[in-house]
Amino acid sequence: MGKQSNSHNDSSETVLGWKFVIIVGVLSTIFLSFFYLAMSQEPDYMPGAQRKAQQQKELAQHEQSSAASDVIEHNPQQ
């Protein structure tokens, strides 16, 4: 009689163990996904992002000034 209750406890412990493993796996995947997304998106206040924004701003200003000079060369007002 003791043998049956012991095997019943083992099977329920095994089922609980697998449920625990699955739950931990799902929660770990969610956490690591958020962590990856947080690390891949560089915030605006980081020095690398500030340099990139400054370079884009300078490039846009350079393109605008070169486009304006092209318009002036092609359409003289004299």
N, C-alpha and C positions, 0 to 999 in steps of 0.2 A: 504494500500500500504506500509506503514511503517513496518507492521508486517512481510511481506515477506522478506524484506531486512534484518531485524533483525534475522530471523531464518536462513537465508543464511549465515550471519556472524558467527552465533553460530556453524554451521556445519563446516565451513572452519577453525574456530579456534580450533575445536575439532580435525580435521584431522591434523592440524599443531602441536597441542599438542602431539598427538600420534607419529607423525614423530620425534618430538623432544625427546620424551621419548625413542624411539627405538635407535636413534642416540647416545644419552647419554649412554644407556645401552651397545651398541656395543663398544664405545670408552672406557668405564669403564672396560669392560671385557678385552680388549686388554691391557690397562695400567696395570691392576692387574695381568694379565698373565706374562707380562714382569717383573713386580715387584717381583712376586713369583719366577721366574727363577733366577733373580739377587740375591735374598736372599738365595735361596737353593744352589747356587754354591759359595762355600767359596773361595775367592781369595788366591793366593799363599802367599801374604804378611801378611795375618792374622796369629796371634800367633798359633791358633789351627791347621791351615794347615801346619805351619812350624814344629810343634811338630809331626804331623802325618808323614810328609816327613822324619823327623829325625828317627822316629821309624821304618819306612819301610827301610830306608838305613841301620840301625843297624841290622835289621832282615835279610836283604839280605847279609850283610857281615858275619853274624853268620852262615847262611846257606852255604855260599861259603867256610868258614873255616872248617865247619864240613864235607862238601863234600870232601874237599881236604885231610883232615885227614883220612877219610874212604878210599880214593884211596891209600894213603901211607900205611895204615895197610894191605890192601889186596894185594898190589903189592910191596913187599920189594925188594930193589935193591941189596941185598947182595948175 
